[in-house]
Amino acid sequence: MILIKSPSQIEKMRAAGRVLALLLDELEAMIAPGISTHELDVFADSFIRKHGGRAAFKGYTVPGLPPFPAAICTSVNDGIVHGIPSRKTILAEGDIIGVDVGIELDGLYSDTARTYKVGQVSEAASKLLDVTDQALYLGINAARAGNRVGDISHAIESFVRASGYYCADDLTGHGVGLALHEDPMVPNVGMPGRGPRLKEGMTIAIEPMVNIGTNRVIEKGWEFFTADQSLSAHFEHSILITANEAEILSCAGGI
Ligand code: MG
């Protein structure tokens, strides 16, 4: 069932999303050669708590895996999503790192992700980040009341394929709000005009995960990697469906 959020729930989601946007900005200033992904996680966990929230990924469970141990997912280079922060993972010049983070604040959830450059990166890496970020905004642009989920999927997939890249198999966006993951699934590949109809008041997380060389993924416990070890990028926003352009809920909102 796809939930329609009330104005007060939406206001709480704005507040939750604002904390995440501020956090991602803070992390941008910290991300540099020599820092470990563990240090980023410690900062993120404490930042979320200081703002009155709970790191929604920490302790998250799926069948067959131990609870997720960290506040953020850190996926470096060929890591697609769900990378586990570690003292041993030290960022190096030229790396790219995807940081995905969820929060529960005042009973409502928000979820967002951004991929960062570590120092100077290759032209190929830089282009991948641009294409993935643009794919997210094309998906958001297609997310309007009256359209269907497949319109979002198609907007993302067609742009990614035209750019010569691949959407990672079977990894999707999702509804978000009263839980971290709600209906509907929001795939990054699909047919226009298919899937659930979008209505005002729905809140969803759109999250293209784009690989340079292949759509195929390798799973190692929680962590997903590209099957050919090519680079992967990930950008995500939680948004509110309106009659016109969607409202991005995971943004700093001028604060
Ligand atoms: Mg998500």
Residues whose N, C-alpha, C, O or C-beta is under 5 A from the ligand:
A	BS01	MG	D111 A205
